[in-house]
Amino acid sequence: MEEATSRSNFIWDAIEQDLKDGRYTQVHTRFPPEPNGYMHIGHCKALIMDFLTAEKYGGKCNLRFDDTNPAKEDTEYAESIKRDIHWLGFDWTGGLYYASDYYDKLYEIAEDWIKRGLAYVDELSQEEMRAYRGTLTQPGKPSPWRDRPAEESLDLFRRMKAGEFPEGRYILRAKIDMASPNMVMRDPAMYRILYKEHWRTGKKWCIYPMYDFAHPISDALEGISHSMCSLEFEIHRPLYDWVVAHSQNMLPAKPRQIEFARLNLTQTVMSKRYLRQLVEGGYVSGWDDPRMPTLSALRRRGYTAAAIRDFVSRIGMSKADSTVDYALLESCVRDDLGVKAARAMAVLHPLKVVLTNWPEGETKTLTMENHPDDPSMGTHTVTFGRELYIEQEDFMEVPAKKFQRMYPGFEVRLKGAYIVRCDGCSKDEDGQVTEVYCTVDMDTLSGSEGAERKIKGKTLHWVSAADAVPFEARLYEPLLSAEDEIDEEPEIVDEDGAEQAEAAAPVSKKDFISRLNPDSLTVVKGVAEPVVRDCEVGTTFQFLRTGYFCKDPDSTPELPVYNRVVGLRDTKKR
């Protein structure tokens, strides 16, 4: 599996040129998530790029929580992000930081800007600001308070900090250019009044910095050399540079922002705002529901860190937006588990088979390999007896054309056991098959000389009724139906500063709840060999001919629960 470190990309080309030119002497990156939700697969591209870049160039990578919106943030989210980063195999070698660590410095810079005429306290409402901002083809109109004296703005700003005004009464804005063709530069907001207790600073602050102000300053304070971010931030780069340039006398570094295309996946919701709706609306069982694209959910489902890193490596880094087929991610998972997962037999839809010529009460212990290509993974034993279970779909009383599984008069091989001939079946009053009757060829035990006898029938997996373990299988399909892709709002600043983002780059918002796939979860009750009961939670097996399954935390000694991680091949049922 090729890691991204062995491939070049335009970002690393730019970094190498910066080092060659002496613009920077060492590489220092950061991963800056907001602790307002669980991290999802869409974040992995940035996460892996940030940490791998530091590793590649012998530098450091910080983890910094951009906690500037206390209304949506929580310790739970921060801790989940830490777990996800470690699970992917990374550590914040440059240190752990929070934007809230810099609140005093940010406030000091804001006051400095006011004194130098670079910021002013405004009284426009959000609706008025939107109207004054103009459009993509028309310049904005200056606020009536844009030329407010610095002394007056400074006094109001300090009183904002002291909690003298209600939310929405005043806002601090940078004084840049209301006629700029880039709407982000039209006097963006720097601070707003928000009476929310912060999860780290408590009630110390009632004004909070906006993302576009706090983020570049935090980067510079930490000595970041390269600030890598998704393509939605490209129009924000001039503001990023402006903020750093106009605070340079108070900052130790001047980072460079480089953008890349975000990760989009088919049939997948990739917005924390939308994902929160799924959780809070009860459409899923929680942030770690295996249908969710969060890393905690993918981990619970049985996806591996190695597979996700391989996936990011395969899609590569580019400047062009594109949507990746979810099948590629599944292929990476399948490739990884194909090497690592032990094999076992499980039947999802059991149909009883009676071997009429097998002595009643007699059983035989058979040895099964744990992996066909890796003898070092060892073996395990299974019981073979008179009664066993096969999949319902493996029997047809009247076979379809080219059907080569079990039907009257036809022979099949039972995996690791014998060749059997189907003789008939019994049905209930509704005409449903309840039992199938077969005769065993006793001379064809797997591994014996008679096992070489050639037959046309397929090899079927099975489970002995003598020690069959009932289990629950949870079968997952994508959250969104194949025909129901949605236009997602870009997570430019997540919730923090969303008004600015929407005004700068309007996006379509559709009711994605009505487009959820009603078949995203199917629960079936099957039977399996005892090994699936006796293993630890998180163990993954390849259930022969069925798929890869991972033991879920909901398991009990009486009823193991298994999540289908991925099928044995891409079924294209999308």
C-alpha positions, 0 to 999 in steps of 0.5 A: 500500500503506497503512502502519500509520502512517496508521491509528489504534489503541487503543495510539496513542490511549492514547499520545496521551492520555499525552502530552496528560496530561503523563505522558510528554514523549516516546515511547521504545519497545523491541523485546525479543527473546530470542536463543534462536531465529530471529525468526518472522512472529508476532514481526512484529506487536510488532516493527513496532508498537514501531518504527513507534510510535517513528517516528510520535511522533518518539521512539526505539526500542531493540533489547534482547536479553533474554538471561537464559537462557544455556542456550538463547541464542547469538550466531547468533540475535542476529545473525539478529534484527539482520538481520531488523530491518534487512530490514524497514526499521527501525533501533534509533535508541535504541541496542542493549542487552542485559539482561546489561548490567544484571546488576550493577544487577539483583543490587543491586536484589535485595539491596535487596529482601531487606534491605527484606523484599521477597524471600527465599531459598526451598528448595522444589523446583519440584514443591513450589512448584507445589503450594504455589502453589495453583489459580485457585480456591484461594489458595497456601500460604506457603513454610516459608522465607517468613519467613526473616530478611533477614540469613539470606536475604542471606547465602544469596543471596550464597553462591548468587552465589559458587557454593556450592550446586548448581542447584535447591538455592535460589531467590530469590522476591519476597514479594508475596501467596500469596493473590492471585487473580492466580497470577503475584503469588504470590511469583514467582521472581526468581533461580535457580542456573544453571551455564551459561556466558553468551554475553556474560558468560562464567562471571562469573555462576552465578545468573540473573534471571528474565524477570519481574524483569529485563524491567521493570527493564531497561525502566525503566533505559533510560527506556522510556515504553511497553512494548508486548507481546502479550496473554499478558502482561496477567496479568503487568502487575501484577507488572511495575508492582510490580517497578518501583514497589518499585525506584523509588528505583533507577530513572530511569523508570516505563514503562507496559505496554500489551498487544495480541493476538498474531498467530496464523496458520492452519497455522503453528507459532508457537513457537520451542520447536516450531520448534527441534524441527523444526530439531533433529529434521531435519524441515526443513533449518534455520531458513531452510528456506522452509517455516518461518515464520521471517523468514530463511526467508520472505526466502529463499523470496521474501517481501518486507519490504513485503508483511509490513509491509502484512500487519501493517497489514491485520490491525491492532491489537486486544485480542481474540485471533484467528487470521488465514488464511495466505491473507491473508499470501499475498495481500499477497505477491502484491500486492507482487510483482505490481508488482515481479516481471519476467515469464518463461516456465518449464515445470514438467512439460515435454512436447515439442511439434514444429512439423512445418512449421517449418524444421529448424535455423532459429530466430527471436529474439522480444522479450518484455516484462518487465512488461505494465503497466510499460514501464520494466522493459524487455524481453528476448529468447527463441528460437523454433524447431521444438521447444519445451516446454509444460506436460503439463497443457496437452495432452489427447488426448481433451479434457475438457468446456470444455478450451480448451488443446491437443488434436488439431484445436484451435488455441491461441496460444503466448505472444508467438509464433504460433497453432498447430494440434495434429495429434496425438501419439506415445506410449511403450509404456505409453501415455504421451504423449511428443511432440505434433505441431503446425502453425504458422500462419506469418502469426500472429506476435505483433505482426503483422496476422495476430495479430489472428485470433480463436481459441477456444483459450487462450494457452499459455506455452512454452520453446524446446528450443534454449536451454531451461535445466533448473532445480529448482522447490521447491513449498511448502505449509503445514507443517501439514495443513489439518485439523490445527491445534494448540494452541500454548503462548503464548510468554509468556516463551519458555523463560525462566521457563516453569514460572511461565507454565504454572502461571499459564495452563495450556495444551494441548500436542499432538504436532504432529510427527505432524501435519506436512503430508507434502506441504509440499515437492514438488521438480520438474525443469522447463525455463525460458528462459535469463534464470532462469539468468543472474540473481542469487540472490534474484531473483524472477520471475512464471513466466507462468501458474504463480506467483512464484518466487525464485532460491534460494542452492542454485542452481548455474550448471548447475542453478538452483533456484527456490522458489515464493513464492506462486501467482498466486491463492489456490487454497484447497488448505488 
